[in-house]
């Protein structure tokens, strides 16, 4: 196994989200493989899970957007030295600046090795550039690798590693069926979905996620297929209320009041997708990764997706036939109708499995320690 490593990950807070989930997954993996995992972040909903997996939490709000946050630079420097940290892994811009400046204050002969992960196509500026300053830079998709190379030409391509974010094949099993209790509860709560073929649109309610395109296409599909029902799963913050009202008005205008259900926030998306006929990824801006599309594909549930970003990489591997041109509603309708006539077989693939992501990340750490 080699020697035990001490790894520090820095991010704003341990609330819900893809960055947070990746941090927890990696932390658990490190501990299980005999390494020490320390996370610097403001505690949140996921803190208990982190601690229960054997990691240590330093509860500093390093993501708080205030000049006062820079007082943590010296605290982080002291922690890195006192704990003999081997790897400092930076995952978000403000914490990354704090961690990077702390790291720079340490003698190069004794400081940890520096890793950054670029999780998305941030605005291109000096503030975002900190995410490219790692001795090794992880990109979560080929799309993000190209984003880095195109916008930060000073980055040496040899320090870049593409490590696709992963989903657990143990949790997302092809052909998964929910429990009878869950199914009974679902139909009790949403009786309008019983006996229907569900077309499911997951994602928080915000304009770029594409709910308007979904509703517009569903209106046409439902004229041909009387047994379909639309399910829009996702919450929203207060600033999105006007957009949510717009969606609800559109549903009414198109006569879909009894054919589309808004569930709000749900924590059982796996179960909902598993009973769906098709799920959708219709983001108008390219997703760096696209967790829900991958989860659906892992379950064996077909996805229809706009062909761009990290989702395109998933679709090319597992269901190339599910890709459509960005914004093409006519193609969206035709593809949905075709999938309803002939069920698609989703190819199994290990390319996006969680264990692979974790192993590759640990390999990046080890390569730095050896060199």
C-alpha positions as a Markdown table, in Angstrom:
| # | Residue | x | y | z |
|---|---|---|---|---|
| 1 | Unk | 0.0 | 0.0 | 0.0 |
| 2 | Unk | 2.9 | 2.4 | 0.6 |
| 3 | Unk | 3.1 | 4.8 | 3.4 |
| 4 | Unk | 0.1 | 6.5 | 5.0 |
| 5 | Unk | -0.8 | 9.9 | 3.7 |
| 6 | Unk | -2.3 | 12.9 | 5.5 |
| 7 | Unk | -4.6 | 14.7 | 3.1 |
| 8 | Unk | -6.3 | 18.1 | 3.7 |
| 9 | Unk | -9.2 | 19.1 | 1.5 |
| 10 | Unk | -10.6 | 22.7 | 1.6 |
| 11 | Unk | -14.1 | 23.8 | 0.5 |
| 12 | Unk | -16.6 | 26.4 | 1.6 |
| 13 | Unk | -19.1 | 24.3 | 3.6 |
| 14 | Unk | -20.4 | 20.8 | 4.0 |
| 15 | Unk | -23.9 | 21.4 | 2.7 |
| 16 | Unk | -25.4 | 19.5 | -0.2 |
| 17 | Unk | -23.8 | 19.6 | -3.7 |
| 18 | Unk | -21.5 | 17.7 | -6.0 |
| 19 | Unk | -18.3 | 19.2 | -4.7 |
| 20 | Unk | -19.3 | 18.3 | -1.2 |
| 21 | Unk | -20.3 | 14.7 | -2.2 |
| 22 | Unk | -17.0 | 14.2 | -3.9 |
| 23 | Unk | -15.2 | 15.5 | -0.8 |
| 24 | Unk | -17.0 | 13.0 | 1.4 |
| 25 | Unk | -16.6 | 10.1 | -1.0 |
| 26 | Unk | -12.8 | 10.7 | -1.2 |
| 27 | Unk | -12.5 | 11.2 | 2.5 |
| 28 | Unk | -14.2 | 7.9 | 3.3 |
| 29 | Unk | -12.0 | 6.2 | 0.7 |
| 30 | Unk | -8.8 | 7.6 | 2.1 |
| 31 | Unk | -9.7 | 6.5 | 5.7 |
| 32 | Unk | -10.7 | 3.0 | 4.4 |
| 33 | Unk | -7.3 | 2.7 | 2.8 |
| 34 | Unk | -5.3 | 3.6 | 5.9 |
| 35 | Unk | -4.8 | 7.3 | 5.2 |
| 36 | Unk | -5.7 | 10.3 | 7.3 |
| 37 | Unk | -8.3 | 12.7 | 6.0 |
| 38 | Unk | -8.8 | 16.3 | 7.3 |
| 39 | Unk | -11.4 | 18.6 | 5.8 |
| 40 | Unk | -11.4 | 22.3 | 6.4 |
| 41 | Unk | -14.9 | 23.7 | 5.8 |
| 42 | Unk | -17.8 | 25.3 | 7.6 |
| 43 | Unk | -20.0 | 22.5 | 9.1 |
| 44 | Unk | -23.3 | 21.8 | 7.4 |
| 45 | Unk | -25.8 | 19.0 | 6.7 |
| 46 | Unk | -23.1 | 16.6 | 5.6 |
| 47 | Unk | -20.7 | 17.1 | 8.6 |
| 48 | Unk | -22.0 | 14.2 | 10.6 |
| 49 | Unk | -21.5 | 11.8 | 7.7 |
| 50 | Unk | -18.0 | 13.0 | 7.2 |
| 51 | Unk | -17.1 | 12.5 | 10.9 |
| 52 | Unk | -18.9 | 9.1 | 11.0 |
| 53 | Unk | -16.6 | 7.9 | 8.2 |
| 54 | Unk | -13.5 | 8.6 | 10.3 |
| 55 | Unk | -12.4 | 11.9 | 8.9 |
| 56 | Unk | -11.5 | 15.0 | 10.9 |
| 57 | Unk | -13.3 | 18.3 | 10.4 |
| 58 | Unk | -11.7 | 21.7 | 11.0 |
| 59 | Unk | -14.8 | 24.0 | 11.2 |
| 60 | Unk | -13.4 | 27.2 | 9.7 |
| 61 | Unk | -15.6 | 29.2 | 7.4 |
| 62 | Unk | -13.0 | 29.5 | 4.7 |
| 63 | Unk | -15.6 | 30.2 | 2.0 |
| 64 | Unk | -17.2 | 33.2 | 3.7 |
| 65 | Unk | -16.8 | 36.1 | 1.2 |
| 66 | Unk | -15.2 | 38.7 | 3.5 |
| 67 | Unk | -11.7 | 40.1 | 3.9 |
| 68 | Unk | -11.9 | 38.7 | 7.4 |
| 69 | Unk | -11.6 | 35.2 | 5.8 |
| 70 | Unk | -8.0 | 35.9 | 4.9 |
| 71 | Unk | -7.1 | 35.7 | 8.6 |
| 72 | Unk | -7.3 | 31.9 | 8.1 |
| 73 | Unk | -4.2 | 32.0 | 5.9 |
| 74 | Unk | -1.9 | 31.8 | 8.9 |
| 75 | Unk | -4.1 | 29.2 | 10.7 |
| 76 | Unk | -4.0 | 27.0 | 7.6 |
| 77 | Unk | -0.2 | 27.4 | 7.4 |
| 78 | Unk | 0.2 | 26.3 | 11.0 |
| 79 | Unk | -2.1 | 23.4 | 10.6 |
| 80 | Unk | -0.3 | 22.1 | 7.5 |
| 81 | Unk | 3.0 | 22.2 | 9.3 |
| 82 | Unk | 1.8 | 20.9 | 12.7 |
| 83 | Unk | -0.1 | 18.0 | 11.2 |
| 84 | Unk | 2.7 | 17.1 | 8.7 |
| 85 | Unk | 0.3 | 17.2 | 5.8 |
| 86 | Unk | 1.3 | 15.4 | 2.6 |
| 87 | Unk | -1.3 | 16.7 | 0.2 |
| 88 | Unk | -3.3 | 19.9 | 0.2 |
| 89 | Unk | -6.3 | 19.6 | -2.1 |
| 90 | Unk | -8.2 | 22.8 | -3.0 |
| 91 | Unk | -11.7 | 22.4 | -4.4 |
| 92 | Unk | -13.3 | 25.9 | -4.5 |
| 93 | Unk | -12.0 | 29.4 | -5.3 |
| 94 | Unk | -12.1 | 31.4 | -2.1 |
| 95 | Unk | -10.9 | 28.5 | 0.1 |
| 96 | Unk | -8.3 | 27.8 | -2.7 |
| 97 | Unk | -6.9 | 31.3 | -2.4 |
| 98 | Unk | -6.6 | 30.9 | 1.4 |
| 99 | Unk | -5.0 | 27.5 | 1.0 |
| 100 | Unk | -2.7 | 28.6 | -1.8 |
| 101 | Unk | -1.4 | 31.7 | 0.0 |
| 102 | Unk | -0.8 | 29.6 | 3.2 |
| 103 | Unk | 1.0 | 27.0 | 1.1 |
| 104 | Unk | 3.2 | 29.7 | -0.5 |
| 105 | Unk | 4.3 | 30.8 | 3.0 |
| 106 | Unk | 5.9 | 27.5 | 3.7 |
| 107 | Unk | 9.4 | 26.5 | 2.7 |
| 108 | Unk | 9.2 | 24.4 | -0.5 |
| 109 | Unk | 11.3 | 21.8 | 1.1 |
| 110 | Unk | 8.8 | 21.0 | 3.8 |
| 111 | Unk | 5.4 | 22.1 | 2.4 |
| 112 | Unk | 2.7 | 19.6 | 1.2 |
| 113 | Unk | 2.2 | 18.9 | -2.4 |
| 114 | Unk | -0.6 | 21.0 | -4.0 |
| 115 | Unk | -3.6 | 19.6 | -5.9 |
| 116 | Unk | -6.5 | 21.6 | -7.3 |
| 117 | Unk | -9.8 | 20.3 | -8.9 |
| 118 | Unk | -11.5 | 22.4 | -11.5 |
| 119 | Unk | -15.2 | 21.5 | -11.0 |
| 120 | Unk | -16.8 | 23.9 | -13.5 |
| 121 | Unk | -16.2 | 26.5 | -16.2 |
| 122 | Unk | -15.7 | 29.4 | -13.9 |
| 123 | Unk | -15.6 | 33.0 | -15.1 |
| 124 | Unk | -12.2 | 33.6 | -16.6 |
| 125 | Unk | -10.2 | 36.0 | -14.4 |
| 126 | Unk | -7.4 | 36.2 | -11.9 |
| 127 | Unk | -9.7 | 35.1 | -9.1 |
| 128 | Unk | -10.6 | 31.9 | -10.9 |
| 129 | Unk | -7.0 | 31.3 | -12.0 |
| 130 | Unk | -6.1 | 30.0 | -8.5 |
| 131 | Unk | -7.8 | 26.7 | -9.5 |
| 132 | Unk | -5.1 | 26.1 | -12.1 |
| 133 | Unk | -2.2 | 26.7 | -9.7 |
| 134 | Unk | -1.9 | 23.1 | -8.4 |
| 135 | Unk | 1.2 | 21.0 | -9.0 |
| 136 | Unk | -1.4 | 18.7 | -10.4 |
| 137 | Unk | -4.7 | 20.0 | -11.7 |
| 138 | Unk | -7.7 | 17.6 | -11.9 |
| 139 | Unk | -10.4 | 18.4 | -14.5 |
| 140 | Unk | -13.7 | 16.6 | -13.9 |
| 141 | Unk | -14.4 | 16.1 | -17.6 |
| 142 | Unk | -12.7 | 16.5 | -21.0 |
| 143 | Unk | -14.8 | 19.6 | -21.4 |
| 144 | Unk | -13.2 | 21.2 | -18.3 |
| 145 | Unk | -9.7 | 20.2 | -19.5 |
| 146 | Unk | -10.4 | 22.1 | -22.7 |
| 147 | Unk | -11.7 | 25.0 | -20.7 |
| 148 | Unk | -8.5 | 25.2 | -18.7 |
| 149 | Unk | -6.2 | 24.8 | -21.8 |
| 150 | Unk | -8.2 | 27.4 | -23.8 |
| 151 | Unk | -8.4 | 30.1 | -21.1 |
| 152 | Unk | -5.3 | 29.6 | -19.1 |
| 153 | Unk | -2.5 | 29.0 | -21.7 |
| 154 | Unk | 0.2 | 29.2 | -19.0 |
| 155 | Unk | -1.0 | 25.9 | -17.6 |
| 156 | Unk | 1.4 | 23.0 | -18.6 |
| 157 | Unk | -0.8 | 20.3 | -20.2 |
| 158 | Unk | 1.3 | 17.7 | -18.5 |
| 159 | Unk | 0.0 | 18.7 | -15.0 |
| 160 | Unk | -3.6 | 18.2 | -16.1 |
| 161 | Unk | -5.5 | 15.0 | -15.3 |
| 162 | Unk | -9.0 | 14.2 | -16.4 |
| 163 | Unk | -10.8 | 12.3 | -13.7 |
| 164 | Unk | -14.5 | 12.0 | -14.4 |
| 165 | Unk | -16.7 | 12.4 | -11.3 |
| 166 | Unk | -18.1 | 9.0 | -10.4 |
| 167 | Unk | -21.3 | 7.4 | -9.2 |
| 168 | Unk | -21.3 | 4.3 | -7.0 |
| 169 | Unk | -22.3 | 1.2 | -9.0 |
| 170 | Unk | -23.3 | -0.3 | -5.6 |
| 171 | Unk | -25.9 | 2.4 | -5.0 |
| 172 | Unk | -27.0 | 2.8 | -8.6 |
| 173 | Unk | -27.6 | -0.8 | -9.9 |
| 174 | Unk | -28.9 | -1.4 | -13.4 |
| 175 | Unk | -32.5 | -2.6 | -13.1 |
| 176 | Unk | -32.9 | -1.3 | -9.5 |
| 177 | Unk | -36.5 | -1.6 | -8.2 |
| 178 | Unk | -37.8 | 0.5 | -5.3 |
| 179 | Unk | -39.3 | -1.2 | -2.2 |
| 180 | Unk | -43.0 | -1.9 | -2.1 |
| 181 | Unk | -43.3 | 0.6 | 0.8 |
| 182 | Unk | -41.7 | 3.3 | -1.2 |
| 183 | Unk | -43.8 | 2.6 | -4.3 |
| 184 | Unk | -47.0 | 2.6 | -2.2 |
| 185 | Unk | -46.1 | 5.9 | -0.5 |
| 186 | Unk | -45.2 | 7.5 | -3.9 |
| 187 | Unk | -48.6 | 6.6 | -5.5 |
| 188 | Unk | -50.4 | 7.7 | -2.4 |
| 189 | Unk | -48.8 | 11.1 | -2.6 |
| 190 | Unk | -49.0 | 11.3 | -6.4 |
| 191 | Unk | -52.0 | 9.2 | -7.5 |
| 192 | Unk | -52.0 | 11.1 | -10.8 |
| 193 | Unk | -48.9 | 9.2 | -11.8 |
| 194 | Unk | -50.3 | 5.7 | -11.3 |
| 195 | Unk | -50.5 | 3.6 | -14.5 |
| 196 | Unk | -48.6 | 6.3 | -16.4 |
| 197 | Unk | -45.3 | 6.2 | -18.2 |
| 198 | Unk | -43.2 | 8.9 | -16.4 |
| 199 | Unk | -41.1 | 11.4 | -18.2 |
| 200 | Unk | -38.9 | 12.9 | -15.5 |
| 201 | Unk | -37.0 | 16.2 | -15.5 |
| 202 | Unk | -34.6 | 16.4 | -12.5 |
| 203 | Unk | -32.7 | 19.5 | -11.5 |
| 204 | Unk | -33.2 | 22.6 | -9.5 |
| 205 | Unk | -35.7 | 25.1 | -10.9 |
| 206 | Unk | -33.6 | 27.7 | -12.6 |
| 207 | Unk | -33.9 | 28.9 | -16.2 |
| 208 | Unk | -30.7 | 27.4 | -17.6 |
| 209 | Unk | -31.7 | 23.9 | -16.5 |
| 210 | Unk | -34.2 | 23.8 | -19.3 |
| 211 | Unk | -37.6 | 23.1 | -17.7 |
| 212 | Unk | -39.3 | 25.3 | -20.3 |
| 213 | Unk | -38.0 | 23.2 | -23.1 |
| 214 | Unk | -39.2 | 20.1 | -21.3 |
| 215 | Unk | -42.7 | 21.4 | -20.8 |
| 216 | Unk | -43.0 | 22.6 | -24.4 |
| 217 | Unk | -41.9 | 19.3 | -25.8 |
| 218 | Unk | -44.1 | 17.3 | -23.3 |
| 219 | Unk | -47.2 | 19.2 | -24.5 |
| 220 | Unk | -46.6 | 17.8 | -28.0 |
| 221 | Unk | -45.7 | 14.3 | -26.9 |
| 222 | Unk | -48.8 | 14.0 | -24.7 |
| 223 | Unk | -51.0 | 14.6 | -27.6 |
| 224 | Unk | -49.7 | 11.4 | -29.3 |
| 225 | Unk | -49.2 | 9.4 | -26.1 |
| 226 | Unk | -52.1 | 9.6 | -23.6 |
| 227 | Unk | -50.4 | 7.5 | -21.0 |
| 228 | Unk | -47.4 | 9.7 | -20.3 |
| 229 | Unk | -47.1 | 12.0 | -17.2 |
| 230 | Unk | -44.4 | 14.6 | -16.7 |
| 231 | Unk | -42.5 | 14.8 | -13.4 |
| 232 | Unk | -40.4 | 17.9 | -12.6 |
| 233 | Unk | -38.2 | 17.2 | -9.6 |
| 234 | Unk | -36.3 | 20.0 | -7.9 |
| 235 | Unk | -36.4 | 22.8 | -5.5 |
| 236 | Unk | -35.6 | 26.5 | -5.9 |
| 237 | Unk | -34.5 | 29.5 | -3.8 |
| 238 | Unk | -36.5 | 32.6 | -3.2 |
| 239 | Unk | -34.9 | 34.5 | -6.1 |
| 240 | Unk | -36.4 | 31.9 | -8.6 |
| 241 | Unk | -40.0 | 32.4 | -7.5 |
| 242 | Unk | -40.9 | 34.4 | -10.7 |
| 243 | Unk | -39.4 | 31.7 | -12.9 |
| 244 | Unk | -41.3 | 29.0 | -11.0 |
| 245 | Unk | -44.5 | 31.0 | -11.5 |
| 246 | Unk | -43.6 | 31.2 | -15.2 |
| 247 | Unk | -43.3 | 27.4 | -15.4 |
| 248 | Unk | -46.6 | 26.9 | -13.6 |
| 249 | Unk | -48.4 | 29.4 | -15.9 |
| 250 | Unk | -47.0 | 27.7 | -19.0 |
| 251 | Unk | -48.3 | 24.3 | -17.7 |
| 252 | Unk | -51.8 | 25.9 | -17.3 |
| 253 | Unk | -51.7 | 27.6 | -20.7 |
| 254 | Unk | -50.8 | 24.4 | -22.4 |
| 255 | Unk | -53.6 | 22.5 | -20.7 |
| 256 | Unk | -51.2 | 20.2 | -18.8 |
| 257 | Unk | -52.4 | 20.9 | -15.2 |
| 258 | Unk | -53.3 | 17.2 | -14.7 |
| 259 | Unk | -50.4 | 15.9 | -16.7 |
| 260 | Unk | -47.3 | 17.4 | -15.1 |
| 261 | Unk | -46.4 | 17.2 | -11.4 |
| 262 | Unk | -44.0 | 19.5 | -9.6 |
| 263 | Unk | -42.6 | 17.5 | -6.7 |
| 264 | Unk | -40.3 | 20.2 | -5.2 |
| 265 | Unk | -37.2 | 19.0 | -3.4 |
| 266 | Unk | -37.0 | 15.2 | -3.1 |
| 267 | Unk | -34.3 | 13.0 | -1.5 |
| 268 | Unk | -35.4 | 9.9 | -3.3 |
| 269 | Unk | -34.4 | 10.8 | -6.9 |
| 270 | Unk | -32.9 | 7.3 | -7.4 |
| 271 | Unk | -36.3 | 5.7 | -6.8 |
| 272 | Unk | -38.2 | 8.3 | -8.9 |
| 273 | Unk | -35.8 | 7.8 | -11.9 |
| 274 | Unk | -36.0 | 4.0 | -11.5 |
| 275 | Unk | -39.8 | 4.1 | -12.2 |
| 276 | Unk | -39.4 | 6.5 | -15.0 |
| 277 | Unk | -39.6 | 5.7 | -18.7 |
| 278 | Unk | -37.1 | 8.4 | -19.7 |
| 279 | Unk | -35.2 | 11.1 | -17.9 |
| 280 | Unk | -33.9 | 14.4 | -19.3 |
| 281 | Unk | -30.8 | 16.6 | -19.2 |
| 282 | Unk | -31.8 | 19.8 | -21.1 |
| 283 | Unk | -29.4 | 22.4 | -19.6 |
| 284 | Unk | -28.9 | 25.2 | -22.0 |
| 285 | Unk | -25.4 | 25.8 | -20.6 |
| 286 | Unk | -22.9 | 22.9 | -20.7 |
| 287 | Unk | -22.7 | 20.9 | -17.5 |
| 288 | Unk | -19.2 | 20.2 | -16.3 |
| 289 | Unk | -20.4 | 16.8 | -15.1 |
| 290 | Unk | -24.1 | 16.1 | -14.8 |
| 291 | Unk | -24.7 | 13.8 | -11.9 |
| 292 | Unk | -28.4 | 13.0 | -12.4 |
| 293 | Unk | -27.9 | 12.0 | -16.0 |
| 294 | Unk | -25.2 | 9.6 | -15.0 |
| 295 | Unk | -27.2 | 8.2 | -12.1 |
| 296 | Unk | -30.1 | 7.5 | -14.5 |
| 297 | Unk | -27.8 | 5.8 | -17.0 |
| 298 | Unk | -26.3 | 3.7 | -14.3 |
| 299 | Unk | -29.8 | 2.6 | -13.3 |
| 300 | Unk | -30.4 | 1.6 | -17.0 |
| 301 | Unk | -33.0 | 4.3 | -17.5 |
| 302 | Unk | -32.7 | 6.0 | -20.9 |
| 303 | Unk | -31.7 | 9.7 | -20.9 |
| 304 | Unk | -32.4 | 12.3 | -23.6 |
| 305 | Unk | -29.8 | 15.0 | -23.4 |
| 306 | Unk | -28.6 | 18.1 | -25.2 |
| 307 | Unk | -25.3 | 17.1 | -26.7 |
| 308 | Unk | -22.7 | 19.3 | -24.9 |
| 309 | Unk | -20.5 | 19.4 | -21.9 |
| 310 | Unk | -19.8 | 16.6 | -19.5 |
| 311 | Unk | -23.2 | 15.0 | -20.2 |
| 312 | Unk | -22.2 | 14.5 | -23.8 |
| 313 | Unk | -19.2 | 12.5 | -22.6 |
| 314 | Unk | -21.5 | 10.2 | -20.6 |
| 315 | Unk | -24.0 | 9.8 | -23.5 |
| 316 | Unk | -21.3 | 9.0 | -26.0 |
| 317 | Unk | -20.2 | 6.2 | -23.7 |
| 318 | Unk | -23.5 | 4.8 | -22.6 |
| 319 | Unk | -26.4 | 5.9 | -24.8 |
| 320 | Unk | -25.1 | 7.8 | -27.9 |
| 321 | Unk | -28.6 | 7.6 | -29.5 |
| 322 | Unk | -30.0 | 9.8 | -26.7 |
| 323 | Unk | -28.2 | 12.9 | -27.8 |
| 324 | Unk | -30.0 | 15.8 | -29.5 |
| 325 | Unk | -29.0 | 19.2 | -30.7 |
| 326 | Unk | -29.1 | 22.0 | -28.2 |
| 327 | Unk | -32.4 | 23.8 | -28.2 |
| 328 | Unk | -34.0 | 21.6 | -30.9 |
| 329 | Unk | -37.5 | 21.1 | -29.5 |
| 330 | Unk | -38.7 | 19.3 | -32.7 |
| 331 | Unk | -35.9 | 16.7 | -32.3 |
| 332 | Unk | -36.7 | 16.5 | -28.5 |
| 333 | Unk | -40.3 | 15.5 | -29.4 |
| 334 | Unk | -39.3 | 13.0 | -32.1 |
| 335 | Unk | -36.7 | 11.4 | -29.9 |
| 336 | Unk | -39.1 | 11.1 | -26.9 |
| 337 | Unk | -41.7 | 9.5 | -29.2 |
| 338 | Unk | -39.2 | 7.1 | -30.6 |
| 339 | Unk | -38.0 | 6.0 | -27.2 |
| 340 | Unk | -41.6 | 5.5 | -26.0 |
| 341 | Unk | -42.2 | 3.2 | -29.0 |
| 342 | Unk | -38.9 | 1.2 | -28.6 |
| 343 | Unk | -37.2 | 1.0 | -25.2 |
| 344 | Unk | -33.5 | 1.8 | -25.4 |
| 345 | Unk | -30.8 | -0.4 | -23.9 |
| 346 | Unk | -28.3 | 1.6 | -21.9 |
| 347 | Unk | -24.8 | 0.3 | -22.2 |
| 348 | Unk | -23.1 | -0.6 | -18.9 |
| 349 | Unk | -19.7 | 1.2 | -18.4 |
| 350 | Unk | -17.1 | 1.4 | -15.8 |
| 351 | Unk | -15.8 | 4.8 | -17.1 |
| 352 | Unk | -17.8 | 6.8 | -14.6 |
| 353 | Unk | -17.8 | 4.5 | -11.6 |
| 354 | Unk | -17.0 | 6.1 | -8.2 |
| 355 | Unk | -14.3 | 3.6 | -7.3 |
| 356 | Unk | -12.4 | 4.5 | -10.5 |
| 357 | Unk | -12.5 | 8.2 | -9.6 |
| 358 | Unk | -11.3 | 7.6 | -6.1 |
| 359 | Unk | -8.4 | 5.3 | -7.2 |
| 360 | Unk | -7.3 | 7.7 | -9.8 |
| 361 | Unk | -7.3 | 10.6 | -7.4 |
| 362 | Unk | -5.2 | 8.6 | -4.9 |
| 363 | Unk | -2.8 | 7.8 | -7.7 |
| 364 | Unk | -2.4 | 11.5 | -8.4 |
| 365 | Unk | -1.5 | 12.0 | -4.7 |
| 366 | Unk | 1.0 | 9.1 | -4.7 |
| 367 | Unk | 2.6 | 10.3 | -7.9 |
| 368 | Unk | 3.4 | 13.7 | -6.2 |
| 369 | Unk | 4.8 | 12.1 | -3.1 |
| 370 | Unk | 7.1 | 9.8 | -5.1 |
| 371 | Unk | 8.4 | 12.6 | -7.3 |
